[in-house]
């Protein structure tokens, strides 16, 4: 695993369904999100950074990826 595949220590990824405005899953690393969505790691990072939507072939729907803070 490369260093870019990890989120910061206090961050995680949130995967949303924008049509229903609900949280689908929370992932600790980009690799976990990649395995869940079927979207390559680099594309997930850009989508999270620029707050854009992407189509997930595994979920067969459009998703939004956001970076969130872990609750303590």
Secondary structure by P-SEA (a helix, b strand, c coil): ccccccccccbbbbbbcccccccccccccaaaaaaaccccaaaaaaaaaabbbbbbccccccbbbbbbbbcc
